[in-house]
Amino acid sequence: MKDLTRTEDIVKELPETEVFFHGIGAILGSAVFSARMEASLTQKELAEKAGVDLKTVTRAEGGSGGLEVRMYDKLFRALGISPREYATLFEKAQQSISE
């Protein structure tokens, strides 16, 4: 069964969505980076706080895409960002990338 929360599975099924998802990865990566800077945390500190691997933080901030939604959720929660705040964070990151 396909896991439609995993961008890799979606892109395999619909290859034309790859650009779209990599764009989202860049926006979410920018949001994670900005929030981490505001929190004055290193990547290692964020990884430990979120209970994820350092490589996950690096990949997230690099906008590589392919990370599961739950990984971004763990990072945002570790940064003290609630799911209700995701939309605002997403908009700010999107604006900073397009400038």
N, C-alpha and C positions, 0 to 999 in steps of 0.2 A: 504494500500500500504506500502511496506517495504521501510524504509529509509536506503539506502546503505551507508550513511555517518555515521551511528551509528553502532559501532562495536557490540553492543548487538544484533541488528537485524541480522547482518551477522552471528554471532556465533549461533544464534537460527536456522538459515537456514542451515548453514554448521558447525556443532559442531567441526569438525576436525581443524577448523581455530582458535580455542580458544588459543592454545599455541602461534601461530603466533602473534595474536593481543596483548596478554599479553606481549610478547617480545617487540613489538612496544611501548606499554605503558611504559615499563621500560626505553627504549631509550629516548622517549619524556620526561618522568619525569626527567631523568638525565639532559637533555638539558634545561628544565625549571629551575631546581635547579641551575645549573651552571650559567645560564644567570642572574638569580636573585641574586646570590652571587656577580657576577661581577658588577651588578647595585647597590649593597649594599642596597637592599630592604628587609624588613621583608615579611613574607607571607601575613600578613594583609595589608601592603602597596601595594603589588602587586595585591591583590584581589580588593582593592579599585580602583587602577589605571586601572585595566582591566574591572571593572564593573561586577565582579563575586563574588560569595560567597567564604569565607575563606576555606570552606570545599572543594571547587573545586580545589583550589591551593594545598591543602594538598593531595587530591586524585591524582592530576596530578603528583606532585613530588614523591609520593609514588609508582608510576608506576602501579596503580591498574587497569588501562585499563578501558574500558567502557565509557570513556569521549568522547563526540562528537568532531569531528574535529574542529568545530567552537569554542569550548572552548579553545583548544590549540592555535588556531589562535588569540583569544582575549588575551591570556597570552603573546604570542610572540610579538604581536603588542604593548602591554603595556610595554614590555621590549625593545622596539625599534628595533625589529627584523622583517625585511620585508619578505614577502613570498619568494622572490628571495634568501634570505639567509637561508631558512629552510634546504636545502640539506646539506650545509656546517655544520650547527648546528647539524643536524642529524648524519652526519659522525663522528664529534668530540665526540658526546655522545656515539655512538656505540663503538668507539675505547676505551673510558674510561671504559665502562662496560666490554668489553672483556679482559681488561688487568688484 
